[in-house]
C-alpha cells in the first residue's frame, strides 16, 4: 500500500517538471522557426536559379489537390538557417526542367503528396475541435450541477428516511407513561389496520405533541415508529419555507406522494410552528410562501383517506401561534401535552442516562430526582454529562456528589467565577443577603426547602440560594405565592436590618416578586379586586398583536391593580422584616458560616440550625473544610500566596498539588 502511495507521490512530483520541459521544447522550436531566414522567389527567379545550377536541395509539396507545388530548398551560398520558397504551377514543362536539372547537377530532390488530401488529417482538423468544444461545455455543465445538486430539485421533499440503525423504542423513553398510552393506538393501527377497519374506527390522521423544550417530543415520535417498525420520515417545519413562493407547497405534495408509496408509514414534522403559524397576522400582512405551504399541508391532510396508513406526528413548544385550521378534527385531531417530568419521571430519565456512567457509593438517583424539580429530560442528560466531564477534569475514577452539585450549579447559573475578586465588605453583604433568603425559607411553614446557599459568584449573581419545594404540587395556593414573594424579599430585608443600607443586589428578586404579584392580581384573582382576569399571559410573537394589544379595563382599574400589587409586596416585606428581626442570631450564624465556608449544603444547614455549629470536618474532603483550615493545609504544602486566595482558588491549588 505504501509503495503505491510512494509511486503516486513521485508521479505527482514529476508532472510539473515534465510540463515545464514540454514548454521549453516548444519555446525552442518557435525560436528556431522565427530565426530561420526564408527568401521568397518568383517563378522566373526560381527557373533562372535552377538552370544556372545554384540549387543545392529541393523539396516539392503538392498543394490544392495537385494543382500547384510548393518549392522549398537551399541555394549555393546560403547560410545554415537560410532557405527559399517558391510557388510553381503544375505542368510537364516545369517538371521536366526540375528532373533534368536534378540529373545534371545531382542535388537532393524530394516530392511529397498533398497533406490536406489525407482523410485522417481532415477529421483531425475539422471534426476533433468541434468534439473537443462539445466535451468542454458538457464538462463545465456537469461541474456546475455537481456543485449544486439541489439546484434542479426545488420542489422535492426534504423529508429524511430514518434508518433502522437509529431505531428507538419505548424502552429508550423514560417517564412519559400517560403520553405513551396516548400514542399506543397509533402503533396498533400501523401494525394491524384491518382490526380498526372492521369496526369502522377512524384512527387520528395527525397527532400534535406540545410541551416545553427538551421534554422528549421528538424522542417519543421516533419511539412510535420504532415500535410499529414502519418507515419513519423526519422533516423540520423550516425545511418547507423557501425564498421562492410555491416551493414549500411543492415539497408538501412530494412528501405525501413519497409517503403514499411507502404506506403504512409515519411522518414527523418537528417545530411545525415554523410553517403552521396563523395566517394573515403581523403588521405587514401575511407571508405568502408560508401561507401557501400551510394551505397545501391542510389540503393534503384532508386528501388522503382515513385508513391509508399515513400518520403525521408534529411537535411544537408554541401551540398558541398555530393556525386553528390545523387543530380541527380530521387534521391534528389528537393533541398530547408532554410536560416536564415529575420526581418519578426524573428518576427514570436519570436511570437511562446513568447507564454508562460510574457513580460513587451513596449517590442514589431518587435523591438526585428530588434535587432537580423543573428539569427537563434534556437538562437531566446535560447535568450528568457535565458531572462526568468534571470528574474527568479532576482525574477521578467515579462521579461524586461534589461533581453533581457543581454540575447543577453550572446548568442553573453558569460556571463559577473563581478569579473574580471582590472586597471583604462585598463578601459580607452577599453573605447576609443570601442568609436572609435562607432564614425565611427555614422559618416559613409552607416555604421551599433550602438545598444550598453559596456566595461564590456565578453568571450575573454574586451568590444564590437554591430552594426546592418540599413536595411537587399541581397548583399553587395563595399562601404558597405570598411566602414565595416573602422569601424573595428576604435578601433585601436582611441588608436593611443588618447594615441600615440597601444595594442593587436584589434587582432580580424584585423582578420575580413583581411578576408573581401582578399575576396574582390580574390573572389568578387573588386580590381585593375579586375573581377577575384583567390580563392573559403574554406569549405571542406577532408584533401586530402586541402592538395593538387591547386593554380590557379602565384607567381607574389600572390604578387599583397597582395599589393591590403594592399591598401584596408591602405585606410580604413586613412579614419578612418580622421573621428576620426575630431570628437575628440565626441570620448572623448562617452569614458568618458562609463567609468561612462559602457554600453550605442542606445537610450542613440543618445541622447548623439544630446544633449552632458546623459538623466535624473531614480533612480528607477538602471541599467540606473551611477557608481557615484550607489555608493551614496550603501553608503546610508550601503553596505560595495562599493567604490571599479564596476557597475556590485554594481547592484548585491543592488538587494540582496532590
MOVEN-V778614 format. One line per field, one symbol per residue. phi: phi as a letter, one per 40 degrees, with the letter a starting at -180 (. if undefined). psi: psi as a letter, one per 20 degrees, with the letter a starting at -180 (. if undefined). A space follows every 10 residues. Layout:
phi=???
psi=???
This chain:
phi=.ccccccccc ccccdccccc cccccccccc cccccccbbc bccccccccc ccgccbaabb bcbgfgcbbc bbibbcgccc ccabbabbcc accccccccc cccccfccbb bbcccccccc cccccccddc cccccccccc cccccccacc cbbdcccccb cccccbcbbc ccbcgfcccc cccccccccc cacccccccg cbcdcbbbcb iccgchcccc ccccccccfb dbcbaccccc cbccchcccc cccccccccc cbccabbbbc fcccbbcdcg bhccgcbdcc ccccdccccc ccccccbcgb bbbbbabbcc cccdccccdh bccbbbcbcc cccccccccc cccccbbbcc cgcbcccccc cbcgcccccc cccccccccc ccccfbcacc cccccccccc ccbhcccccc bacccccccc ccccccdccc cccccccccc cababccafc ccaabcbbdc acbcbbcccd cccccdcccc ccccccccbg abbccccccc cccccccccc ccbcgbaccg cbbcbbdcac bcdccccbcc bcaccccdcc cccccccccc cccccccccc ccbcccdccc ccccccbgbb cdcccccccc bgaccdcccc bccccccccc cccccccgcc gccbcccccc cccccccc
psi=ghgghggggg ghhhghhggh ggghggghgh ghghipoppp qrgghghghg hjkiphpppp ppqlkjhrqp pqaqrpiqag jqrrpqppqo qhgghggggg hhhgilrppp pqrohiiphg hgghhhgghg hggggggggg ghhhhhhnhj hjlgjqqjpp oprhhkpqrh hioqblghhh hhjhhgghgh gmhhhhhhjk qoqphqpopq rrqjikgghg ghhghghilr poppqqhiih prhppigghh hgghghgghh hjqqrpppoq liihikqqqk rrhjbaoggg hhggghgggh hhhqrikijp pppqqqjmii iqphhhjqpi dmjppppnrq qahghhgggh hgijgjqoqr qioqhghhhh ilqiprhhgh ghghghgghg gghjlqiror hhhgghhghg hgirqqngip pqrhghgggg ghghhggggg hhhpgjrqpo hqpqjpppcj qirrooppqh qpqhqprhgg gghggghhih ggghgghgik qqrjijhhgh ggghggghhh gigiklaiir mqohqqpojq jphhghhkpq okqrhghhgh ggggghgggg ghggghgggh hhlhghgggg ghhghhihpp rgghgghghg ijrqrppoii nhhiqrhghh hgghghikpq jhhjqagghg ggghghh.
